[in-house]
Amino acid sequence: MDFRRLEVFQQVFERRSFSRAGLALLLAQPTISEHIRLLEEDLKLTLFDRQGREVIPTKAGELLYSYSKQLAALRQETLRAMQQFLDKGQGELLIGGSNIPGQYLLPGILGKFKQKYPQVRVQVLIDDTQNIVEKVLTGAIEIGAVGARVEHRLISCQLLTQDELVCIQPADFPSVGKKTLDPRELLKLPFILREPGSGTRRSIEKALAKINLNPDELSAVAELGSSEAVRQAVKAGLGVSILSRRSVAEDLAAGLVKEIKIKKFPLLRNFFLIHQKQRTLSPLAEEFKEFLLREFTSNGGGGQALPAEQKVVF
């Protein structure tokens, strides 16, 4: 097996078509067919059943696909490490960020990092906290910035900075007639939630639990997969929600949403830098990690530990 044949195999598997795989790889269909034929000949296995224009993976094909993805990831990691070992000021860096760090913290830091290393190409994968953790564990990304402290034996977790959460309502929302609420009054309002894997949602649930409120008692009207979606839903009048102040600062300043103060409600949470403990970071990732920690340490964050009750176990 060579990597080119595996790459062709993956495209055929994912697209269920020789012709569509050829378009994706800029190869003629006969070339695609020949790659698959040689791979099947090497393995002495049938990888696809041909059914007209569509191809259906066999059980052997499904098994090979799972391993081929791991091999491809390992190959990319190897090439990236070797390239970046020669010069940490060049190459590609793939990092992950949960919604708020990815959209509101990392872009500014990346701008400064690019000024120092203009030849570096940085890609940011934005997902919820749980998925970013899983991608760090599998090696799909080297480092991530997330909105909850991670408790896992293979994950190193360092504090970057603190974030303030704020409860917001639509600018003309009729259900809230006062600026400060008792916590139990919040349970009666139509509430827009983030998805279960979100660091923001975990922070809200922990804050409610600290004042003896059950998060399940919230009158949820929607569950959305990003802070941006929640922000737009609040502006559209769907209900109230709790989001990072960073994500709604412009809306608050423009009067598009209004803040609701909640008595005795601890609306603070932290952002963390994570990476695998037992995996050596590439020189470029190591440099970015140190750059990131220096930036936030100079502003009062970086490397501190939090009480055990604020840990999230994976």
C-alpha positions in Angstrom: 0.0 0.0 0.0 1.2 3.5 -0.8 -0.2 6.7 0.5 -1.4 7.8 -2.9 -3.6 4.7 -3.4 -4.9 5.2 0.1 -5.8 8.8 -0.7 -7.7 7.6 -3.8 -9.4 4.9 -1.8 -10.6 7.5 0.8 -12.0 9.7 -1.8 -13.9 6.9 -3.5 -15.1 5.7 -0.1 -16.4 9.1 1.0 -17.9 10.0 -2.4 -19.3 6.6 -3.3 -18.1 7.2 -6.9 -15.0 6.8 -9.0 -16.0 9.8 -11.2 -16.6 12.1 -8.2 -13.3 11.0 -6.6 -11.6 11.7 -9.9 -13.0 15.2 -9.9 -11.8 15.8 -6.4 -8.3 14.6 -7.1 -8.0 16.0 -10.6 -7.5 12.4 -12.0 -9.2 10.6 -14.9 -11.7 7.9 -13.9 -9.6 5.1 -15.4 -6.7 6.2 -13.2 -8.9 6.1 -10.2 -10.1 2.6 -11.1 -6.5 1.4 -11.6 -5.4 2.7 -8.2 -8.3 0.8 -6.6 -7.6 -2.4 -8.7 -4.0 -2.4 -7.6 -4.9 -1.8 -4.0 -7.4 -4.7 -4.0 -4.8 -6.9 -5.7 -2.2 -6.0 -3.0 -4.6 -6.8 -0.2 -6.3 -9.8 -2.0 -9.6 -8.3 -0.9 -12.6 -6.6 -2.6 -13.0 -3.1 -1.2 -16.1 -2.0 -3.2 -19.1 -3.5 -4.7 -20.0 -1.8 -8.0 -23.7 -1.0 -8.4 -24.1 1.0 -11.5 -22.6 4.4 -11.1 -22.4 4.0 -7.3 -19.9 2.0 -5.4 -20.7 0.5 -2.0 -17.9 -0.3 0.5 -17.5 -3.9 1.5 -16.8 -4.8 5.2 -13.1 -5.0 4.2 -13.4 -1.5 2.7 -15.0 -0.1 5.9 -12.2 -1.6 8.0 -9.4 -0.3 5.7 -11.0 3.2 5.7 -10.8 3.5 9.5 -7.1 2.6 9.4 -6.3 4.7 6.3 -7.6 7.8 8.1 -5.2 7.1 11.0 -2.3 6.5 8.6 -3.1 9.7 6.8 -3.2 11.7 10.0 0.1 10.2 11.2 1.7 10.9 7.8 0.6 14.6 8.0 1.8 14.8 11.5 5.2 13.4 10.5 5.6 15.7 7.6 4.5 18.7 9.6 6.9 17.9 12.4 9.9 17.4 10.1 9.2 20.6 8.2 8.7 22.7 11.3 11.7 21.1 13.0 13.9 22.8 10.5 12.3 26.3 10.9 9.6 27.2 13.4 9.1 30.4 11.6 7.6 28.6 8.6 5.0 25.9 7.9 1.4 25.2 8.8 -0.2 25.2 12.3 -3.6 23.7 12.9 -5.1 24.7 16.2 -8.6 24.4 17.7 -10.8 26.7 19.6 -14.2 26.3 21.2 -16.7 28.9 20.0 -15.8 31.9 22.2 -12.0 31.5 22.3 -12.0 30.6 18.6 -14.0 33.6 17.5 -13.1 36.3 20.0 -9.7 35.4 21.7 -7.5 33.7 19.1 -7.9 36.0 16.1 -6.2 38.9 17.9 -3.4 36.7 19.2 -3.0 35.2 15.7 -2.6 38.7 14.2 0.3 39.4 16.6 1.8 36.0 16.0 1.7 36.5 12.2 3.5 39.8 12.6 6.4 37.9 14.3 6.2 34.9 11.9 4.8 36.2 8.6 5.6 32.9 6.7 3.5 30.8 9.1 0.1 29.7 7.9 -2.3 29.1 10.8 -5.7 27.4 10.5 -8.2 27.6 13.4 -10.8 24.8 13.7 -13.9 26.1 15.7 -16.1 23.5 17.5 -17.6 23.0 20.9 -15.3 22.2 23.9 -16.0 18.4 23.9 -15.1 18.0 20.2 -11.9 20.1 20.6 -10.8 17.9 23.4 -11.5 14.8 21.4 -9.5 16.2 18.4 -6.5 16.9 20.7 -6.7 13.4 22.1 -6.7 11.8 18.6 -3.9 14.1 17.4 -6.0 15.8 14.8 -4.9 19.1 16.3 -2.0 19.8 18.6 -3.3 22.5 20.9 -6.7 24.0 21.6 -8.3 26.8 23.5 -11.5 25.8 25.4 -14.1 27.2 27.7 -13.9 24.6 30.5 -11.1 23.1 32.4 -10.4 19.5 31.2 -9.7 16.7 33.7 -8.1 13.9 31.7 -4.9 11.9 32.4 -3.6 12.6 28.9 -4.4 16.3 28.7 -2.4 19.2 30.0 -4.7 22.1 30.9 -3.5 25.7 31.6 -5.5 28.8 32.4 -5.4 31.5 29.7 -7.8 34.2 30.9 -11.1 34.8 32.6 -14.4 35.5 30.8 -17.5 37.2 32.1 -20.9 35.8 31.2 -23.9 38.1 30.8 -27.6 37.4 30.6 -29.2 39.2 27.7 -32.7 39.8 26.4 -34.1 41.2 23.1 -34.1 45.0 23.1 -38.0 45.2 23.2 -38.7 42.0 25.1 -42.0 42.4 27.0 -41.5 39.6 29.5 -38.7 41.2 31.5 -39.7 44.5 33.0 -36.8 45.1 35.3 -33.0 45.1 35.0 -32.3 42.9 38.0 -33.8 39.6 38.6 -33.9 37.1 41.4 -32.3 33.9 40.2 -35.6 31.9 40.3 -37.2 34.5 38.0 -34.8 33.4 35.4 -36.3 29.9 35.4 -39.6 31.3 34.2 -38.2 33.1 31.1 -38.0 31.5 27.6 -34.4 30.4 27.6 -32.1 29.6 24.6 -29.5 27.0 25.4 -26.2 26.0 23.8 -25.7 22.4 22.9 -24.6 19.9 25.7 -20.9 19.8 24.6 -20.5 23.6 25.0 -18.3 25.1 27.6 -20.7 28.0 27.9 -23.5 25.6 28.8 -21.4 23.8 31.4 -20.5 27.2 33.0 -24.2 28.1 33.1 -25.1 24.8 34.7 -22.3 25.1 37.3 -23.3 28.7 38.1 -27.0 27.7 38.7 -25.9 24.7 40.8 -23.9 27.0 43.1 -27.1 28.8 44.0 -29.1 25.6 44.3 -31.0 25.9 41.1 -31.5 22.9 38.8 -30.5 23.7 35.2 -33.3 21.3 34.0 -35.8 23.8 35.4 -34.9 26.4 32.8 -37.8 27.0 30.4 -35.8 26.0 27.3 -37.3 27.1 24.0 -34.4 26.2 21.7 -31.0 24.5 21.8 -28.5 26.0 19.3 -25.0 24.9 18.2 -23.0 28.1 18.4 -22.9 31.4 20.4 -23.5 33.3 17.2 -26.7 31.4 16.6 -27.9 32.1 20.1 -27.0 35.8 19.8 -29.0 36.1 16.6 -31.9 34.2 18.2 -32.0 36.6 21.1 -31.9 39.6 18.8 -34.8 38.1 16.8 -36.9 37.9 20.0 -36.9 34.2 20.6 -36.0 34.5 24.3 -33.2 35.2 26.7 -29.8 33.6 27.1 -26.4 33.8 28.8 -23.4 34.4 26.7 -19.8 35.7 26.8 -19.7 39.5 27.2 -17.1 39.4 24.5 -19.5 37.9 22.0 -22.3 40.5 22.6 -20.3 43.6 23.4 -21.2 45.3 20.0 -24.9 44.4 20.4 -25.1 45.8 23.9 -23.3 49.0 22.8 -25.7 49.4 19.8 -28.8 48.7 22.0 -29.8 45.6 20.0 -29.9 43.5 23.2 -30.2 44.5 26.8 -28.4 43.1 29.8 -30.3 41.5 32.7 -28.6 41.5 36.1 -29.2 38.4 38.2 -28.8 38.6 42.0 -26.1 36.5 43.5 -25.3 34.8 40.2 -21.6 34.1 39.7 -21.3 34.9 35.9 -17.6 34.2 35.5 -15.7 31.4 33.8 -12.3 30.6 32.4 -10.6 29.8 29.2 -7.9 27.2 29.0 -5.1 26.0 26.7 -5.0 22.2 26.2 -2.6 19.8 24.6 -1.5 16.2 25.0 0.8 15.5 27.9 2.6 12.6 26.3 2.9 14.0 22.8 5.8 16.3 21.9 4.5 19.4 20.3 6.0 20.5 17.0 8.4 23.4 17.3 5.9 25.7 15.7 3.1 24.6 18.0 5.4 24.9 21.0 6.3 28.4 20.0 2.6 29.4 19.5 1.8 27.9 22.9 4.4 29.9 24.7 3.5 33.0 22.7 -0.2 32.6 23.7 0.7 32.1 27.4 3.0 35.1 27.4 0.2 37.3 25.9 -2.3 36.3 28.6 0.1 36.2 31.5 1.0 39.8 30.8 -2.7 40.6 31.2 -3.2 38.6 34.4 -3.9 35.1 33.2 -1.8 32.0 32.3 -1.0 28.8 34.0 -3.0 29.2 37.2 -4.9 26.3 38.8 -8.6 26.3 39.6 -10.5 24.6 42.4 -11.5 21.0 41.8 -15.2 21.8 41.6 -14.6 23.7 38.3 -13.0 20.8 36.6 -14.7 19.0 33.7 -14.0 15.3 33.5 -13.7 13.6 30.1 
